[in-house]
Amino acid sequence: MASYGDHVIFTMQFLQMCEDFQAIIRENECPACTLQTRIDTVCQNEECDWMLFVAPNKLHPATIPWVNSLQERLS
């Protein structure tokens, strides 16, 4: 089970990844709805439920496929 510190570190790494890959990620792109409505680790779109962690130790289901799509964009 991940600790609170693990969540903080992962969140920081996620935000750093978004900054590092800003050339291929639209500014504030949400992993779930793909609109430019993400503020750090939550989506501000009222019709979207994305947040980085939906529960302790549980990433939102759209997060990993979105990260995988970033790999494809890099190709």
Backbone as a ProteinNet text record, in pm:
[ID]
protein_1_A
[PRIMARY]
MASYGDHVIFTMQFLQMCEDFQAIIRENECPACTLQTRIDTVCQNEECDWMLFVAPNKLHPATIPWVNSLQERLS
[TERTIARY]
84.8	0	89.1	58.2	136.2	104	204.5	186	144.5	108.4	75.6	194.5	313.4	434.5	449.3	414.6	419.5	323.2	205.5	107.6	160.9	222.1	278.4	388.4	477.5	588.2	533.1	436.8	380.1	312	238.7	171.6	273.6	381	486.3	547.7	569.2	625.6	528.2	400.1	299.6	302.2	302.1	304.1	433.2	545.4	672.2	668.9	610.5	598.4	516	407	323.9	403.7	485.7	569.7	677.6	741.6	848.8	799.7	677.1	623.7	522.6	537.2	441.8	441.2	545.8	549	448.1	412.3	316.4	184.6	178	54.8	-1.8	-125.9	-188.5	-194.9	-178.2	-178	-305.4	-288.2	-398.9	-488.2	-431.1	-507.4	-547.9	-675.6	-727.9	-711.2	-659.1	-644	-775.7	-885.2	-1012.4	-1092.5	-1119.7	-1204.5	-1122.6	-993.8	-896.3	-919.6	-1004.2	-1021.2	-912	-896.7	-794.1	-853.5	-897.4	-967	-900.9	-781.1	-712.9	-641.4	-661.5	-586.6	-508.3	-378.8	-289.7	-339.6	-408.2	-445.9	-596.7	-674.4	-819.5	-865.8	-978.8	-1039.1	-1149.9	-1154.1	-1256.3	-1382	-1381.4	-1498.9	-1606.7	-1722.8	-1830.2	-1878.8	-1857.8	-1902.6	-1795.9	-1682.7	-1571.6	-1544.5	-1507.1	-1481	-1332.8	-1243.5	-1103	-1037.5	-965.4	-869.4	-760.9	-638.4	-528	-554.7	-588.6	-622	-770.3	-843.9	-986.8	-1010.3	-910.7	-912.5	-767.1	-739	-600.8	-550.6	-432.5	-367.8	-439.9	-532.3	-607.9	-607.6	-535.7	-536	-668.5	-706.9	-825.9	-800.4	-899.9	-879.8	-831.8	-854.7	-811.8	-665	-601.2	-466	-362.9	-359.1	-258.2	-275.6	-397.9	-411.4	-365.2	-388	-344.9	-192.4	-127	19.7	71	6	44.7	27.7	-76.2	-96.2	14.6	72.1	184.3	304.1	323.5	430.6	408.7	286	255.2	279.8	245.4	268	416.2	497.4	642.1	701.6	632.6	684.9	669.4
-118.1	0	124	216.1	338.6	431.4	501.9	596.7	732.2	821.4	958.5	1021.4	995.3	1047.3	996.6	869.5	813	887.5	919.8	994	1132.1	1197	1330.3	1323.2	1227.2	1211	1180.9	1089.5	1054.9	1176.6	1251.7	1371.8	1472	1490.5	1581.5	1531.8	1402.5	1345.9	1360.6	1342.1	1359.9	1503.1	1598.5	1739.3	1774.5	1717.8	1741.5	1681.3	1563.1	1500.9	1589.8	1644.3	1732.7	1854.9	1906.5	2021.6	1980.9	1867.8	1820.6	1793.4	1746.5	1709.8	1812.1	1934.7	2037.1	2059	2014.8	2026.7	1932.7	1822.8	1728.8	1723.6	1785.4	1790.8	1931.5	1938.8	2071.3	2127.7	2254.9	2318.2	2281.7	2228.9	2189.8	2080.1	1993.6	1883.8	1783.2	1750.5	1651.7	1511.9	1417.4	1280.8	1210.3	1249.9	1181	1243.9	1372.4	1435.6	1499.1	1508.4	1565.3	1713.3	1778.1	1922.1	1992.5	2118.4	2195.1	2252.1	2161.5	2199.6	2144	2086.9	2029.9	2140.8	2143.1	2229.8	2136.6	2127.9	2038.2	1894.1	1847.4	1705.9	1682.3	1781.4	1765.9	1834.3	1788.4	1850.4	1943.7	2062.1	2161.1	2150.4	2059.2	2038	1971.2	2032.8	1979.3	1842.5	1809.4	1681	1572	1605.7	1511.1	1481.8	1358.1	1320.4	1295.6	1339.2	1305.1	1378.3	1301.9	1352.6	1246.6	1286.2	1192.3	1068.7	1087.3	975.3	982	877.4	872.8	814.2	745.9	688.2	658.9	637.4	603.7	483.4	496.5	391.5	359.8	444	415.2	536.6	521.4	626	623.2	737.3	741.9	649.9	572.5	476.7	539	665.5	730.1	770.7	768.8	822.3	738.1	608.9	523.5	520.4	503.1	509.5	644	751.6	883.6	891.5	840.6	838.2	752.5	639.3	555.4	630	712.7	789.5	893.5	939.4	1032.5	964.2	836.2	760.5	754.6	734.2	729.4	865.2	972.1	1106.5	1135	1075.3	1095.6	1024.6	922	843.9	917.3
0	0	0	-86.3	-96	20.7	63.3	172.8	116.6	205.2	165.9	93.5	142.3	78.4	-64.1	-87.4	-222.3	-315.7	-264.1	-344.6	-379.5	-283.8	-307.1	-412.1	-398.1	-493.9	-633.3	-643.4	-774.3	-836.2	-755.9	-806	-858.4	-785.5	-830.3	-961.1	-972	-1094.2	-1211	-1187	-1291.5	-1343.1	-1251.5	-1291.8	-1364.4	-1321.1	-1389.2	-1529.2	-1543.1	-1674.4	-1767.5	-1717.6	-1799.9	-1844.7	-1756.6	-1792.4	-1892	-1869	-1957.6	-2099.1	-2111.9	-2242	-2294.5	-2251.9	-2294.7	-2445.7	-2514.4	-2660.2	-2727.4	-2660.4	-2719.8	-2643.7	-2527.3	-2448.7	-2463.5	-2505	-2510.8	-2369.4	-2356.6	-2224.3	-2149.3	-2030.4	-1942.3	-2000.4	-2084.4	-2144.3	-2037.2	-2034.8	-1940.4	-1998.5	-1922	-1971.1	-2004.5	-1943.1	-1966.3	-2080.1	-2073.2	-2175.1	-2287.5	-2269.5	-2364	-2395.2	-2318.9	-2332.9	-2253.9	-2273.9	-2203.5	-2074	-1987.4	-1865	-1739.1	-1753.1	-1637.1	-1561.2	-1431.4	-1342.3	-1251.1	-1276.6	-1203.2	-1208.4	-1103.8	-1097.7	-1097.2	-1137.1	-1150	-1277.4	-1329.1	-1447.3	-1401.2	-1459.3	-1423.3	-1509.1	-1607.2	-1691.1	-1605.9	-1595.5	-1511.4	-1557.1	-1684.4	-1737.3	-1726.6	-1669.9	-1658.9	-1512.1	-1483.6	-1344.2	-1316	-1408.1	-1392.5	-1276.9	-1198	-1100.9	-1095.2	-1067.3	-1074.1	-989	-863.5	-774	-740.7	-775.5	-742.9	-603.8	-552.9	-418	-381.2	-254.5	-218.5	-298.5	-355.4	-435.3	-566.1	-609.8	-731.7	-824.1	-936.4	-1038.2	-1113.4	-1166.9	-1252.8	-1371.8	-1415.9	-1525.1	-1656.3	-1678.6	-1803.3	-1801.3	-1686	-1674.3	-1749.3	-1726.6	-1790.2	-1943	-1995.9	-2142.2	-2200	-2127.4	-2172.2	-2177.5	-2072.7	-2071.6	-2187.2	-2213.2	-2327.5	-2458.5	-2469.1	-2592.3	-2610.2	-2500.2	-2510.1	-2575.5	-2544.8	-2609	-2759.6	-2801.3	-2943.5	-3009.3	-2940.4	-2994.5	-3013.1	-2927.1	-2937.1	-3058.3	-3106.4	-3220.7	-3351.2
[MASK]
+++++++++++++++++++++++++++++++++++++++++++++++++++++++++++++++++++++++++++

